[in-house]
């Protein structure tokens, strides 16, 4: 099980997509995100954040 905090997720999202995007979705993220839980990954996907989009934005740095 891979669980990250909202703060950790926002740091990665901020690096990948910029501070404006991170700030715009911050209020819609849960405090803890289980990356193995389909419900949590659906929330991220609905906000435009997927593993592939993060890898693309970070150049495979994740």
N, CA and C atoms as an extended XYZ file, in Angstrom:
186
Properties=species:S:1:pos:R:3:atomname:S:1:resname:S:1:resid:I:1 pbc="F F F"
N         0.848       -1.175        0.000 N   UNK     1
C         0.000        0.000        0.000 CA  UNK     1
C         0.896        1.241        0.000 C   UNK     1
N         0.639        2.138       -0.931 N   UNK     2
C         1.401        3.369       -1.039 CA  UNK     2
C         0.494        4.536       -0.677 C   UNK     2
N         0.739        5.109        0.495 N   UNK     3
C        -0.063        6.230        0.967 CA  UNK     3
C         0.841        7.455        1.069 C   UNK     3
N         0.379        8.560        0.483 N   UNK     4
C         1.118        9.812        0.596 CA  UNK     4
C         0.205       10.862        1.209 C   UNK     4
N         0.816       11.866        1.785 N   UNK     5
C         0.021       12.948        2.366 CA  UNK     5
C        -0.361       13.951        1.277 C   UNK     5
N        -1.348       14.726        1.574 N   UNK     6
C        -1.775       15.786        0.671 CA  UNK     6
C        -0.617       16.742        0.403 C   UNK     6
N         0.148       17.085        1.437 N   UNK     7
C         1.280       18.001        1.277 CA  UNK     7
C         2.324       17.434        0.317 C   UNK     7
N         2.618       16.150        0.455 N   UNK     8
C         3.582       15.512       -0.452 CA  UNK     8
C         3.061       15.532       -1.881 C   UNK     8
N         1.804       15.176       -2.051 N   UNK     9
C         1.210       15.184       -3.389 CA  UNK     9
C         1.277       16.581       -3.997 C   UNK     9
N         0.973       17.593       -3.208 N   UNK    10
C         0.994       18.959       -3.726 CA  UNK    10
C         2.404       19.419       -4.080 C   UNK    10
N         3.413       18.976       -3.335 N   UNK    11
C         4.802       19.324       -3.693 CA  UNK    11
C         5.159       18.752       -5.054 C   UNK    11
N         4.784       17.494       -5.289 N   UNK    12
C         5.072       16.855       -6.579 CA  UNK    12
C         4.272       17.523       -7.695 C   UNK    12
N         3.006       17.762       -7.442 N   UNK    13
C         2.145       18.399       -8.445 CA  UNK    13
C         2.648       19.812       -8.753 C   UNK    13
N         3.063       20.528       -7.741 N   UNK    14
C         3.592       21.884       -7.932 CA  UNK    14
C         4.832       21.846       -8.820 C   UNK    14
N         5.725       20.887       -8.572 N   UNK    15
C         6.933       20.746       -9.391 CA  UNK    15
C         6.596       20.355      -10.820 C   UNK    15
N         5.609       19.485      -10.965 N   UNK    16
C         5.272       18.966      -12.284 CA  UNK    16
C         4.440       19.944      -13.109 C   UNK    16
N         3.447       20.556      -12.491 N   UNK    17
C         2.459       21.339      -13.238 CA  UNK    17
C         2.443       22.819      -12.890 C   UNK    17
N         3.192       23.207      -11.876 N   UNK    18
C         3.246       24.614      -11.498 CA  UNK    18
C         2.378       24.935      -10.300 C   UNK    18
N         2.710       26.042       -9.640 N   UNK    19
C         2.004       26.412       -8.413 CA  UNK    19
C         0.544       26.783       -8.633 C   UNK    19
N         0.213       27.384       -9.750 N   UNK    20
C        -1.180       27.769       -9.985 CA  UNK    20
C        -2.088       26.548      -10.063 C   UNK    20
N        -1.632       25.521      -10.781 N   UNK    21
C        -2.426       24.292      -10.882 CA  UNK    21
C        -2.548       23.624       -9.522 C   UNK    21
N        -1.428       23.513       -8.800 N   UNK    22
C        -1.452       22.880       -7.481 CA  UNK    22
C        -2.421       23.604       -6.551 C   UNK    22
N        -2.358       24.924       -6.557 N   UNK    23
C        -3.258       25.702       -5.701 CA  UNK    23
C        -4.718       25.507       -6.106 C   UNK    23
N        -4.965       25.352       -7.400 N   UNK    24
C        -6.345       25.229       -7.868 CA  UNK    24
C        -6.996       23.902       -7.473 C   UNK    24
N        -6.202       22.868       -7.242 N   UNK    25
C        -6.788       21.565       -6.870 CA  UNK    25
C        -6.595       21.218       -5.402 C   UNK    25
N        -5.848       22.016       -4.671 N   UNK    26
C        -5.510       21.691       -3.280 CA  UNK    26
C        -6.741       21.422       -2.422 C   UNK    26
N        -7.779       22.186       -2.599 N   UNK    27
C        -8.985       22.025       -1.786 CA  UNK    27
C        -9.779       20.768       -2.101 C   UNK    27
N        -9.474       20.131       -3.218 N   UNK    28
C       -10.228       18.935       -3.615 CA  UNK    28
C        -9.481       17.637       -3.335 C   UNK    28
N        -8.263       17.732       -2.812 N   UNK    29
C        -7.485       16.531       -2.492 CA  UNK    29
C        -7.774       16.072       -1.071 C   UNK    29
N        -7.847       14.763       -0.858 N   UNK    30
C        -7.989       14.255        0.519 CA  UNK    30
C        -6.675       14.448        1.285 C   UNK    30
N        -6.730       14.397        2.611 N   UNK    31
C        -5.536       14.584        3.438 CA  UNK    31
C        -4.509       13.476        3.232 C   UNK    31
N        -4.995       12.270        2.965 N   UNK    32
C        -4.122       11.123        2.677 CA  UNK    32
C        -4.599       10.490        1.385 C   UNK    32
N        -3.658       10.119        0.542 N   UNK    33
C        -3.996        9.543       -0.754 CA  UNK    33
C        -3.347        8.169       -0.847 C   UNK    33
N        -4.176        7.145       -1.005 N   UNK    34
C        -3.694        5.784       -1.181 CA  UNK    34
C        -3.583        5.539       -2.683 C   UNK    34
N        -2.363        5.466       -3.184 N   UNK    35
C        -2.139        5.320       -4.616 CA  UNK    35
C        -2.524        3.945       -5.143 C   UNK    35
N        -2.841        3.019       -4.246 N   UNK    36
C        -3.303        1.689       -4.641 CA  UNK    36
C        -4.820        1.573       -4.601 C   UNK    36
N        -5.484        2.616       -4.156 N   UNK    37
C        -6.942        2.613       -4.028 CA  UNK    37
C        -7.560        3.232       -5.284 C   UNK    37
N        -8.387        2.462       -5.996 N   UNK    38
C        -9.001        2.993       -7.217 CA  UNK    38
C        -9.806        4.277       -6.985 C   UNK    38
N       -10.417        4.407       -5.821 N   UNK    39
C       -11.175        5.624       -5.515 CA  UNK    39
C       -10.280        6.850       -5.438 C   UNK    39
N        -9.142        6.709       -4.771 N   UNK    40
C        -8.212        7.830       -4.653 CA  UNK    40
C        -7.565        8.162       -5.993 C   UNK    40
N        -7.206        7.135       -6.752 N   UNK    41
C        -6.596        7.415       -8.056 CA  UNK    41
C        -7.623        8.022       -9.007 C   UNK    41
N        -8.900        7.696       -8.834 N   UNK    42
C        -9.957        8.308       -9.646 CA  UNK    42
C       -10.081        9.797       -9.328 C   UNK    42
N        -9.987       10.147       -8.044 N   UNK    43
C       -10.035       11.564       -7.655 CA  UNK    43
C        -8.900       12.310       -8.348 C   UNK    43
N        -7.695       11.753       -8.294 N   UNK    44
C        -6.556       12.394       -8.954 CA  UNK    44
C        -6.779       12.504      -10.458 C   UNK    44
N        -7.240       11.426      -11.072 N   UNK    45
C        -7.465       11.431      -12.520 CA  UNK    45
C        -8.524       12.462      -12.903 C   UNK    45
N        -9.571       12.577      -12.103 N   UNK    46
C       -10.611       13.564      -12.375 CA  UNK    46
C       -10.064       14.990      -12.305 C   UNK    46
N        -8.992       15.171      -11.534 N   UNK    47
C        -8.350       16.479      -11.427 CA  UNK    47
C        -7.251       16.676      -12.480 C   UNK    47
N        -7.027       15.646      -13.282 N   UNK    48
C        -6.029       15.747      -14.345 CA  UNK    48
C        -4.647       15.269      -13.955 C   UNK    48
N        -4.552       14.541      -12.844 N   UNK    49
C        -3.262       14.059      -12.366 CA  UNK    49
C        -3.244       12.536      -12.436 C   UNK    49
N        -2.416       12.006      -13.303 N   UNK    50
C        -2.226       10.557      -13.400 CA  UNK    50
C        -0.736       10.264      -13.293 C   UNK    50
N        -0.413        9.019      -13.053 N   UNK    51
C         1.000        8.631      -12.990 CA  UNK    51
C         1.705        8.992      -14.294 C   UNK    51
N         1.067        8.717      -15.419 N   UNK    52
C         1.674        9.024      -16.714 CA  UNK    52
C         1.871       10.526      -16.909 C   UNK    52
N         0.875       11.321      -16.513 N   UNK    53
C         1.021       12.766      -16.686 CA  UNK    53
C         2.127       13.313      -15.792 C   UNK    53
N         2.267       12.753      -14.584 N   UNK    54
C         3.358       13.172      -13.703 CA  UNK    54
C         4.714       12.789      -14.286 C   UNK    54
N         4.818       11.566      -14.771 N   UNK    55
C         6.080       11.133      -15.371 CA  UNK    55
C         6.448       11.983      -16.573 C   UNK    55
N         5.464       12.289      -17.408 N   UNK    56
C         5.716       13.138      -18.564 CA  UNK    56
C         6.178       14.530      -18.126 C   UNK    56
N         5.481       15.107      -17.173 N   UNK    57
C         5.788       16.465      -16.728 CA  UNK    57
C         7.139       16.544      -16.031 C   UNK    57
N         7.505       15.491      -15.331 N   UNK    58
C         8.773       15.486      -14.588 CA  UNK    58
C         9.909       14.850      -15.360 C   UNK    58
N         9.645       14.413      -16.572 N   UNK    59
C        10.701       13.804      -17.369 CA  UNK    59
C        11.173       12.479      -16.807 C   UNK    59
N        10.279       11.685      -16.206 N   UNK    60
C        10.638       10.390      -15.648 CA  UNK    60
C        11.341       10.464      -14.313 C   UNK    60
N        11.307       11.615      -13.660 N   UNK    61
C        12.016       11.853      -12.408 CA  UNK    61
C        11.323       11.282      -11.179 C   UNK    61
N        10.064       10.907      -11.296 N   UNK    62
C         9.257       10.464      -10.162 CA  UNK    62
C         9.920        9.293       -9.482 C   UNK    62
